[in-house]
């Protein structure tokens, strides 16, 4: 876990990536909040970023709960099935 100083906890998986707008859909298995530091990992994905905003059904939200599908802008390409981890400090 290069560049992080804490443990990571699985919060969900990428279910879709919209290439043209750089938005990922994350199916949450645990709560996620705006401001959380996340790491997205997959076979060819390794991305670390802060959650700057999230949407559920095109509405801005500050938090997502287990069972929610949230949309979020990501800095780089991610792939369906990639794991999303919250970095726990």
Backbone as numpy.savetxt, mean C-alpha at the origin, in Angstrom:
# Nx Ny Nz CAx CAy CAz Cx Cy Cz
15.63 -5.68 4.84 14.80 -4.50 4.84 15.67 -3.25 4.84
16.37 -3.04 3.78 17.28 -1.90 3.68 16.52 -0.59 3.79
17.05 0.35 4.54 16.48 1.67 4.64 15.35 1.81 5.64
15.04 0.77 6.40 14.00 0.87 7.41 14.61 0.55 8.76
13.95 1.08 9.81 14.50 0.89 11.14 13.55 0.10 12.03
12.50 -0.47 11.46 11.55 -1.21 12.27 11.17 -2.53 11.63
10.23 -3.19 12.27 9.70 -4.44 11.74 8.61 -4.13 10.74
8.22 -5.14 9.98 7.14 -4.93 9.02 6.01 -5.90 9.31
4.78 -5.41 9.10 3.59 -6.22 9.32 2.76 -6.21 8.04
2.37 -7.39 7.58 1.58 -7.50 6.37 0.22 -6.85 6.59
-0.16 -5.92 5.68 -1.46 -5.26 5.79 -2.37 -5.56 4.60
-1.81 -6.12 3.52 -2.66 -6.44 2.39 -1.87 -6.83 1.15
-2.62 -6.92 0.03 -2.03 -7.29 -1.26 -2.55 -6.35 -2.33
-1.73 -6.15 -3.35 -2.14 -5.38 -4.51 -3.11 -6.24 -5.32
-4.30 -5.70 -5.61 -5.25 -6.45 -6.43 -5.31 -5.90 -7.85
-4.86 -4.64 -8.04 -4.84 -4.07 -9.39 -3.92 -2.85 -9.40
-3.34 -2.60 -10.57 -2.50 -1.41 -10.76 -2.93 -0.72 -12.04
-3.28 0.56 -11.93 -3.67 1.36 -13.08 -2.43 2.08 -13.61
-1.84 1.53 -14.66 -0.57 2.03 -15.20 -0.66 3.49 -15.61
-1.73 3.87 -16.28 -1.82 5.22 -16.85 -1.87 6.32 -15.78
-2.38 6.00 -14.58 -2.47 7.02 -13.53 -1.60 6.72 -12.31
-0.90 5.58 -12.32 0.01 5.24 -11.23 -0.69 4.99 -9.91
-1.86 4.35 -9.97 -2.64 4.08 -8.77 -2.75 2.57 -8.55
-2.53 2.16 -7.31 -2.66 0.76 -6.93 -3.91 0.57 -6.08
-4.56 -0.57 -6.25 -5.67 -0.96 -5.39 -5.14 -2.01 -4.42
-5.33 -1.74 -3.13 -4.83 -2.64 -2.08 -6.02 -3.24 -1.35
-6.10 -4.57 -1.33 -7.10 -5.27 -0.52 -6.50 -5.43 0.87
-7.10 -4.76 1.85 -6.53 -4.71 3.20 -6.92 -5.91 4.05
-5.91 -6.46 4.74 -6.10 -7.52 5.73 -5.91 -6.98 7.15
-5.54 -5.69 7.24 -5.29 -5.02 8.52 -5.47 -3.52 8.29
-5.66 -2.74 9.34 -5.84 -1.30 9.18 -4.62 -0.61 8.57
-4.89 0.46 7.80 -3.84 1.29 7.20 -4.30 2.73 7.26
-3.39 3.64 7.63 -3.72 5.05 7.80 -2.85 5.93 6.92
-3.41 7.09 6.55 -2.60 8.11 5.89 -1.46 8.47 6.84
-0.25 8.57 6.33 0.92 8.87 7.16 1.75 7.64 7.49
1.17 6.44 7.33 1.91 5.21 7.59 3.01 5.02 6.55
4.12 4.46 6.96 5.20 4.08 6.06 4.95 2.65 5.62
4.92 2.43 4.29 4.66 1.09 3.78 5.78 0.63 2.87
5.86 -0.68 2.72 6.81 -1.32 1.81 6.01 -2.29 0.96
6.15 -2.17 -0.36 5.48 -3.08 -1.28 6.54 -3.98 -1.87
6.34 -5.30 -1.71 7.33 -6.27 -2.15 6.68 -7.32 -3.04
7.42 -7.72 -4.06 6.99 -8.80 -4.94 8.20 -9.37 -5.64
7.97 -10.21 -6.62 9.07 -10.85 -7.35 10.00 -9.82 -7.96
9.45 -8.73 -8.49 10.29 -7.69 -9.11 9.98 -6.31 -8.54
9.27 -6.27 -7.41 8.87 -5.00 -6.79 9.54 -4.85 -5.43
10.08 -3.66 -5.17 10.64 -3.32 -3.86 10.51 -1.81 -3.70
9.42 -1.37 -3.08 9.08 0.04 -3.02 8.78 0.45 -1.59
9.38 1.53 -1.15 9.16 2.07 0.19 8.58 3.47 0.04
7.44 3.75 0.67 6.87 5.09 0.58 5.89 5.32 1.72
5.58 6.60 1.95 4.58 7.00 2.94 3.23 7.09 2.26
2.19 6.66 2.95 0.83 6.78 2.43 0.44 8.26 2.53
0.32 8.92 1.38 -0.01 10.35 1.36 -1.51 10.59 1.27
-2.23 9.69 0.61 -3.69 9.78 0.53 -4.23 8.43 0.12
-5.51 8.21 0.44 -6.19 6.97 0.07 -7.61 7.31 -0.32
-8.18 6.46 -1.18 -9.58 6.61 -1.55 -10.28 5.26 -1.46
-11.55 5.33 -1.08 -12.44 4.17 -1.14 -13.64 4.62 -1.96
-13.90 3.92 -3.08 -15.01 4.29 -3.97 -14.95 5.77 -4.36
-13.76 6.25 -4.71 -13.52 7.62 -5.20 -13.71 8.69 -4.13
-13.75 8.31 -2.85 -13.87 9.29 -1.76 -12.60 9.25 -0.92
-12.05 10.43 -0.64 -10.86 10.53 0.20 -11.16 9.98 1.59
-10.25 9.18 2.12 -10.37 8.66 3.48 -9.02 8.81 4.18
-9.06 8.85 5.50 -7.83 8.96 6.29 -7.34 7.59 6.75
-8.22 6.59 6.67 -7.87 5.25 7.15 -8.70 4.21 6.41
-8.11 3.02 6.29 -8.82 1.87 5.74 -8.80 0.76 6.77
-9.87 -0.04 6.78 -9.97 -1.14 7.74 -9.83 -2.48 7.03
-9.65 -3.52 7.80 -9.60 -4.87 7.26 -10.85 -5.11 6.42
-10.64 -5.64 5.21 -11.75 -5.91 4.30 -11.98 -4.81 3.27
-11.42 -3.61 3.51 -11.56 -2.51 2.55 -10.62 -2.71 1.35
-11.02 -2.18 0.21 -10.15 -2.06 -0.95 -9.89 -0.58 -1.13
-8.64 -0.16 -0.97 -8.31 1.26 -1.06 -7.45 1.52 -2.30
-7.67 2.69 -2.88 -6.84 3.13 -3.99 -5.83 4.12 -3.48
-4.60 4.03 -4.00 -3.55 4.92 -3.54 -2.52 5.13 -4.63
-2.06 6.37 -4.77 -1.02 6.70 -5.73 0.30 6.10 -5.24
1.03 5.45 -6.15 2.33 4.88 -5.79 3.42 5.49 -6.66
4.64 5.51 -6.12 5.77 6.16 -6.78 6.32 5.39 -7.97
6.06 4.09 -8.02 6.62 3.25 -9.07 5.63 2.13 -9.39
5.91 1.41 -10.45 5.02 0.32 -10.87 5.00 -0.79 -9.83
3.79 -1.28 -9.54 3.61 -2.44 -8.68 2.81 -3.47 -9.48
2.73 -4.67 -8.96 2.07 -5.74 -9.70 1.01 -6.43 -8.86
-0.03 -6.94 -9.54 -1.07 -7.70 -8.84 -0.42 -8.82 -8.03
-0.84 -8.97 -6.79 -0.31 -10.01 -5.93 0.86 -9.59 -5.06
1.44 -8.38 -5.33 2.52 -7.89 -4.47 2.00 -7.73 -3.05
2.85 -8.02 -2.05 2.50 -7.84 -0.64 2.74 -6.41 -0.21
1.86 -5.89 0.64 1.98 -4.55 1.19 2.20 -4.69 2.70
3.30 -4.13 3.18 3.66 -4.20 4.59 3.65 -2.80 5.19
3.20 -2.69 6.45 3.35 -1.44 7.21 4.63 -1.57 8.02
5.46 -0.53 7.98 6.68 -0.53 8.76 6.32 -0.07 10.17
6.60 -0.94 11.15 6.28 -0.67 12.54 7.56 -0.23 13.24
7.53 0.95 13.80 8.73 1.50 14.44 8.87 1.08 15.86
